[in-house]
Amino acid sequence: MRLESFWTDTAAAFDGRSDELPANADAVVVGGGFTGLSAARRLAMRGAKVVVLEAGAVAAEASGRNGGHVNNGLALDYATVAARVGRERASAWYRAYDAAVDTVERLVREENIDCGFERRGKLKLASRAPHFDQLSRSFEQLRREADPDVELLSAAAVRDEIGSDRFAGAVLYRKSAQMHMGRFGRALAEAAARRGALIYDHTPVERLQRLRGSAYRVHTRRGAIEADQVLLATGATRVGAFSSFSFWRRRIVPIGSFIIVTEPLDAAAVRALLPQRRTYTTTDTLHNYFRVTPDNRLVFGGRARFALSSPRSDARSGHVLREQLVALFPALRDTRIDYCWGGIVDMTQDRLPHAGEEDGLFYSMGYSGHGTQMSVHMGECMARVMAGDVTANPWRDNPWPAIPGHFGPPWFLPAVGVYFRIKNRFA
């Protein structure tokens, strides 16, 4: 079992620039994941001089360590969000995710990216009868106000979709998609570079010095660069200057998420287990998410443990996930696990993205485990915001208060883990 991401291991790495940093730029993008690369591409297309600074390898953190889903729909139940913020805002946010999937598809087409992008839909699987009751109550409101293409499936209909009798029903989101994250990330970096963006990997930002307005001097180990604008697209990174940015540190909780990938399965086994080859998520509090790759591997993830990613933590989480996989699909008991890895989810208290400007710095982050499509979309949106179109930010009216008692490292995660395990058992 290899303790590394299947996506990055099966895609060629992008080699950043090794020359000296330029003395100045129109825009510096901090973070070379999907948000930063998408923004850099769009900024460069409008003629801006853009520099991307990535602390590690390009598109190798959240962008290259996720489950490979490109799903529409909010991370939270739609009716819950509508009750909290109103129908108009909830439906607009829901449709922002539809637009985000469209953005990914458009970029794949425009840049001719070979990443296996397919719209096969997503099944949100009700793990218990009360969960299906809740899905059913929310379904009609969701279909009426935001997405007429969703479909409610009974337990019998779900058994035609998945080779397991553990689910009480499901909601089918037809607009959802999937792709190979490593190949998409490399291609997106290449596309930004072709447009003129200068991408420097292994170049963590050590300090930001405000000059005037939105202008900053950005200090790195390679030297300093002056930028008229800076976009923070770092997620929940724990390296570089981000660790001292109290505004974002107090609003994002880094949560570990873990994934295993099986050996290639027999084609007949895939047809028996997941014939439609959709993306799948469960409604458990400690939920699982899974899908099949084009070479018939099963990618299976979840919140296996309330711990951050490390080689030891990843390996222990892999054993937990294997047990969950076999409980769901007993026929895979003897299947070899080829890959196991963990990553950091930049979780927010409301489980919604946040983007805007703070202290002259532009930012977009907090995707809360639902960011593959939204990160790409928000890169393009923030490029428009930086050009003066503030209405391009779909999250501009989403307030972002600090999390009480949270100042940096998530000291409370063990207690949260105990709470959610109890809730998962009885909810």
PECORHU-V33778 format. One record per backbone hydrogen bond with DSSP energy under -0.5 kcal/mol. CO is the residue of the C=O (numbers start at 1). NH is the residue of the N-H. E is the energy in kcal/mol with one decimal. If there is no record, write none. Layout:
co nh e
CO NH E
CO NH E
//
This chain:
co nh e
2 4 -1.8
2 340 -2.6
5 9 -2.1
6 10 -1.5
8 11 -0.9
13 15 -0.5
14 16 -0.7
23 226 -2.3
25 228 -1.5
26 229 -1.0
27 51 -2.1
28 30 -0.6
28 231 -2.4
29 31 -0.8
29 53 -2.9
30 233 -2.9
32 59 -2.0
33 37 -2.9
34 38 -2.3
35 39 -2.5
36 40 -2.6
37 41 -2.4
38 42 -2.1
39 43 -3.0
40 44 -2.6
41 45 -1.9
42 46 -1.0
43 46 -0.6
43 48 -2.0
44 47 -1.7
48 50 -0.8
49 26 -1.5
49 27 -2.0
50 198 -2.6
51 29 -3.1
52 54 -0.5
52 200 -2.9
53 31 -2.6
54 203 -3.5
56 202 -2.6
57 60 -1.4
61 64 -1.3
61 65 -0.8
62 65 -0.7
64 8 -0.5
68 179 -1.6
70 177 -2.4
77 81 -1.9
78 82 -2.8
79 83 -2.2
80 84 -1.2
81 85 -2.7
82 86 -2.2
86 90 -2.3
87 91 -2.7
88 92 -1.7
89 93 -2.4
90 94 -2.4
91 95 -2.4
92 96 -1.3
93 97 -1.1
94 73 -0.5
94 97 -0.8
94 98 -1.3
95 99 -2.6
96 100 -1.8
97 101 -2.1
98 102 -2.0
99 103 -2.2
100 104 -2.1
101 105 -2.3
102 106 -2.7
103 107 -2.5
104 108 -2.4
105 109 -2.0
106 110 -3.4
107 111 -2.6
108 113 -2.2
109 112 -0.7
113 115 -1.3
115 180 -3.4
118 120 -1.0
118 178 -1.6
121 279 -2.1
122 124 -0.6
122 173 -3.1
123 125 -0.8
123 281 -2.3
124 171 -1.7
125 127 -0.7
125 283 -1.7
126 168 -2.4
126 169 -0.5
128 132 -1.8
129 133 -2.1
130 134 -1.9
131 135 -2.6
132 136 -2.8
133 137 -2.1
134 138 -1.9
135 139 -2.0
136 140 -1.0
137 141 -0.5
138 142 -2.5
139 143 -3.0
140 144 -2.3
141 145 -2.5
142 146 -2.4
142 147 -2.6
147 150 -1.3
151 153 -0.5
151 172 -3.2
153 170 -2.1
154 158 -2.2
155 159 -1.6
156 160 -0.6
157 160 -0.8
158 161 -1.5
158 162 -2.1
161 276 -0.6
162 164 -2.5
168 155 -0.5
169 126 -2.6
170 153 -3.3
171 124 -2.7
171 173 -0.6
172 151 -1.7
172 174 -0.7
173 122 -2.4
173 176 -1.0
176 121 -2.4
177 70 -2.7
178 118 -2.0
179 181 -0.7
180 184 -2.0
181 185 -2.6
182 186 -2.2
183 187 -2.1
184 188 -2.5
185 189 -2.1
186 190 -2.5
187 191 -2.3
188 192 -2.3
189 193 -2.4
190 194 -2.4
191 195 -1.4
192 197 -2.3
193 196 -1.3
197 199 -0.6
198 52 -3.2
198 200 -0.6
199 17 -3.1
199 201 -0.6
200 54 -2.7
204 221 -0.7
205 241 -3.4
207 219 -3.0
208 210 -0.5
209 217 -3.0
212 215 -3.4
215 211 -2.7
215 212 -1.0
216 218 -0.6
216 227 -3.1
217 209 -2.6
217 219 -0.6
218 225 -2.0
219 206 -2.8
219 207 -1.4
220 223 -1.4
223 220 -2.1
225 218 -3.3
226 25 -2.3
227 216 -2.3
229 28 -2.2
230 232 -0.5
230 362 -2.4
231 30 -3.0
231 233 -0.7
232 364 -1.7
234 237 -1.1
239 242 -0.7
240 243 -1.2
241 244 -2.2
242 245 -1.8
244 246 -1.3
245 249 -2.4
246 250 -2.0
248 251 -1.4
248 252 -1.2
250 403 -2.6
252 254 -0.6
253 255 -0.6
253 347 -1.9
255 345 -3.4
257 343 -2.2
258 302 -2.3
259 341 -2.3
260 300 -2.8
261 338 -2.2
261 339 -1.8
266 269 -0.5
266 270 -1.9
267 271 -2.1
268 272 -1.7
269 273 -2.1
270 274 -2.9
273 163 -2.9
274 277 -1.2
279 123 -2.5
280 290 -2.2
281 125 -3.3
284 287 -0.6
285 287 -1.0
287 303 -0.9
288 282 -2.2
289 301 -3.2
290 280 -2.3
291 299 -3.0
293 296 -2.1
296 265 -2.8
297 293 -2.6
297 299 -0.6
298 262 -1.9
298 300 -0.6
299 291 -1.6
300 260 -2.7
301 289 -1.9
302 258 -2.3
302 304 -1.8
305 307 -1.6
310 314 -3.5
311 315 -2.1
312 316 -2.2
313 317 -2.5
314 318 -2.2
315 319 -1.4
316 320 -1.5
317 321 -2.7
318 322 -2.2
319 323 -1.9
320 324 -1.9
321 325 -2.8
322 326 -2.5
323 327 -2.0
324 328 -1.6
325 329 -3.0
329 332 -2.3
330 333 -1.7
332 335 -1.7
336 263 -2.2
336 338 -0.6
338 2 -3.0
339 261 -2.2
341 259 -2.7
343 257 -2.2
343 345 -0.5
345 255 -2.4
345 347 -1.6
346 368 -1.6
347 253 -3.0
348 351 -0.9
354 365 -2.4
356 363 -2.2
358 361 -2.1
361 358 -2.7
362 232 -3.3
363 356 -2.2
365 354 -2.6
367 370 -1.1
371 375 -3.0
372 376 -1.0
373 377 -2.3
374 378 -3.2
375 379 -1.6
376 380 -1.4
377 381 -2.3
378 382 -2.9
379 383 -1.5
380 384 -1.5
381 385 -2.2
382 386 -2.6
383 387 -0.7
384 389 -2.4
385 388 -1.9
388 390 -1.2
389 392 -1.7
390 393 -1.4
392 394 -0.8
393 396 -1.4
395 398 -1.8
397 399 -0.8
402 404 -0.6
403 406 -2.2
405 407 -0.6
409 411 -2.2
410 413 -1.6
412 416 -2.3
413 417 -2.9
414 418 -2.0
415 419 -2.2
416 420 -2.6
417 421 -2.2
418 422 -2.0
419 423 -2.6
420 424 -2.9
421 425 -1.5
422 426 -1.5
423 427 -2.8
//
